[in-house]
Amino acid sequence: MIIPPYLKHGDTIGIVATARKITYEEAAPAIGMLVDEGFKVRTGQRMFGISNQFSGTDEERAADLQRMLDDPEVKAILCARGGYGTVRIIDRLDFSEFVKHPKWICGFSDVTVLHSHIHRHFDIATLHSSMLFNMRTMMSEHPAFRSLTDALKGQPQPLEIPHSELNRSGTCEAEIVGGNLSILYSLLGSASDIDTDGKILFLEDLDEYLYHLDRMMMNLARNGKLHNLAGLVVGGMTDMNDNAIAFGETAEQIIARHVAGFSYPVAFGLPVGHLEDNRALMLGKKTALRVSEGGSVLMYV
């Protein structure tokens, strides 16, 4: 796995909106914090555009991201917000300059499309992190913002994981991959399909019905995505929904059931995902997962 160069004071972070639209007022607080942190910020030409729910047409959003991928002065690309739309532009992108000069691609949720596609084809690490829209109410000392800037500077911190009765003790070292479960499910069988063999798989999601979560896990299992893992870590399963006739399991119980037949370590409660405190996670980097009754930790090696 190729690790992009870490950022230093004065480096430029490019910001693009690959999916849902965002206003200047929503973006300004996080831009200000990044500038105060010592970075230069360059926004996409169509970042504040509007095309229905998107920040511009597919062509405009793809062109914005392409310019950032190709620009040698841009050392990291931070997506403005998620929602839906990145998959509509992924096949329009040319990653040839990005491969020659790797840079950090940052974001979460819908940005899982970029994480998965880049890992599958180019073996370049990316950063699962908060985005501008999520940081609009944060202060600079917020742990989610601090974890983003620490990671970009090459100083990522270990992530502590609380005890859960559903955890399965064990240790492993492997590259970590994954992201939003709904997005990973939607990419199965495509050119952006995730490779999980020998990896630590990370999953998170938001606002899904429990029966649909079970269906997504069934599909991952039937496609062999859960069989050869080194380990599994589960982040926020936030604001899950149920029907009038209850499904009968929580999101965490559903996931635990689907991996019950394997022996690799499993940990629930990683502080990553659609959470107020969404810590940065270096996807693609080799990590050590230690799961025990006394507490668990995910750290980079």
N, C-alpha and C positions, 0 to 999 in steps of 0.2 A: 504494500500500500504506500502510495506517495503522499507525503505530508506537505501541504503548501507552506511557503515561508511564513513565519509569524510576522506580525505587524510591529512597527516601531513608531515613535513619536513623529508626527508629520505625514504619515502614510495616508493614502486616500481610500475611503470606503465608498463604493458605489451603491446607490439605493435604487431599486426598481420595484414596481408593482406588477407581479406576474399574474395576478388573479383579480380579486375584488378591488373596487375603486377605493381611494383614500383621499382625504382632503389635506390641504396644507396645514390647517389647524390641528388635525389629528397627528400629523407627522412631525410638526415643529418641536415639541418637547424632546423627543428622542434625538432628533438632529442636533439640538442644542447640547444635549448631554455628551454626544459623541465628539462634538467640537471641543467642549470643555475638557474631554479626556485626552485631547491632543491630536485628534485625527482631522484630516480634511474630509469633507463630505461632498459627493457629486451625485445629484439626483438625475434620474432618467428624464429624457425630453418629454415623455408622455406619462410621467408618473402620476400626475394629477388629472389625467384625461378621464373621460366618461364615455362608455359605450354600454348602455343598459347597466348591468351590475358590475361590469368590468372596468378596469382603468385604461380604457382604450380598446381598439379592435385587437383581434389576435395578431394581425400583422404589426401593429404598433407596439404591442407588448413584447413580441418576439424581437423586434428591432431594438428596443430599449435594452433588453437583456443581452442581445448580441453585441451591441456597442460596449457594454461593460465587460463581457467576456474577452473582447478583442483589445481593450485599452490596456497597454502595459503599465500605465500609471495607477490603475485601480488594483489594489492589493487584496481586497475582499469585497464581496457583493452581499449586501443584506437586503432581504426581501421585506417589503413594507407591510404586507399583511397576507393572510391566507384566504380562506373561503373556497372558491373553486375557479379554475381556469388555467393552471400551469400545464396540465396535460394537453390542453388545446394548442400549446405552442412548442412542446418539447421536440416534435419531429421537424420543426422549422429551424432548429438551432444548429450551428456549425461549431463544434467544440475543438477544432484543430488548433487555434491559437491558445485556447485554454489548456490544452494538453501540453503544449510547448512551455507555457508559463502558468502553472497552476496557481490558483488563488482560492481563498476560502469562500464557499457558498453557504450562506447562513439563513436560517429560518426553520419553521416547523409546520405541522399540519399539512396544508396543500403542497408545501415545498418538499414534502416527502417524494414527490415525483422527481425532482432534481436529484435529491440524495440517492434514490434507488438507481436512476439512470446512470449517474456518474460512477457509482460504485460498480455497477454491472459492466460498464464498458471501458472505464479508464483507470480504475483502482486508485482514485484520488480521494483523500479524506475530505469530509465536509462537516459543517457545524450545525447541529440541531439546536436552535436557540430561539429566544424571544424575538419579536419583530417590532417595527415602529408602532403599529397600532396597539400592540399589547403593552408597550412601554410608555404610552401617552400619559399615564397617571403616576409613573414611577419617579422617584428621586434617584440621584446618581449613586447613593449608597445601597440601593435595593439589591438584594443578593442575586436576583435574576440578571440584572444589568451588569453587576460586578462579575458574575461568572462568564458572561459574554465577552467582556473586555479582557478578563484574565486569560480566557482561552485564546483569543486573537493574539495576545501578546506572548503566548507560549507558556503560560503559567496556570494550566487547568488544575482545579482542586478535586480531590476525591469526593465522591458522592456517597453520603451515608444513607442507608436504607433501613427503615424501622422494621421491627419484628412483625411478622404475620404468621398466623397459624397455617396459612396456605403455603408458606415458603418451604422449599426443599433444600436442606443443607448440602454443601459441597463447595468445591473450588474449581476454577478453570481460568485459562488465559487464552484469549482469542480476539480477533477483530470484532467490533460491535457494529451491527447494522440494524436497519429498521426504521421506525417512525410511526406514522399514523396508520392504524390497522385498516381503516376504510380505504385509504389510498393504496396501500399494499395489496389489498384484496382486488381493487379495480385494475391493478397493473398486471395481475397474474396472466401469463401466457403472452404478454406483449414484449416489445423490445426493451422495456424498462423493468421487467420482472426482476425481483430481488433474488440474489443468491445467498442462501442461508447455511449451506453446508460448512460445518466446522466453525461456525460463527456464534457469537452471543447475539441473540435476537432481542431487540427492544420494541415494545409495543405501547401505544397510548391511543386514546380516542375520546370523542366528545359527542354527546347528544344522539346516541344510537339506541334503538330498541334492543332489548336483551335477546330476543329471538334472532334478530339480524346479526348481533354479535356472535351468537352460536353458529349461524350459517357461515359467517366469514371464517371462523376458526375451523369449521368443518372443511371449507375449501382449502385453507392453508394445509390442513392435515392430509387431505386427499391428494394434494399436489406435492407432498413430501417435504414441505417447508419446515415441519416440526420434528422430523425424524432424526436428523443428523446434526442437531445443534450442539454447541459446546455448553450453552447455558441460555436462560431466558430471564429477562428483567422486564417488569411491567410498571409503567408510569401511571399517570392519571387516567382513570376511567371515569370521566367527569360527566355529571348530569345525565346519567343513563335513564332510559324510559322503559315503561312496562305497559302491557295491555291490561284491560279490565280483568281478564283471567290471567293471573300472575304466571310468569315463566317458571318461577320457583327457585332460581339461583341468582346470585349477584354476578356482576361482570367478572369479578375476580374468581368466583367459583366456577364459572363457565370455562375460563381459560385454564384454571388448574385441572379441571376434568379432562381437557383435551391433551394435556401433557402428562397425565398421571401414569401412563405406561412406560415412560422413559426415566432415565436415571440422572440426567444432568441437573445441576443446581438451578433453582427457580427462586426469584425474589419479587415480591410485590411491594409497591409503595415508593418506587424511585421518584424523586421530586422533579420530574420532567414531564411536560405535556401541557394540556389545557388547564394549567394551574396558575394561580396568582404568583407563585414562586416557581417559575419554570427555569430550572437551571440548564446551562449549556451542556451539551453532550457531543463529544468529538466522534462522529460516526466514521467508521473505517479504521480508526486507530486501535492498536492492540491494547486490550484492557484486561485487568484481573478482577474476577468476580469472586468474592468470599461471602458465602451465606452460612450463617450459624445461628443457634438459638439466642446467643447473646447480642446479636446485631450483625448487620451485613454492610458491605462496602463495595463500591465499584471504583477502581482506580486505574490510572494509565501506567503502562509499563514500557 
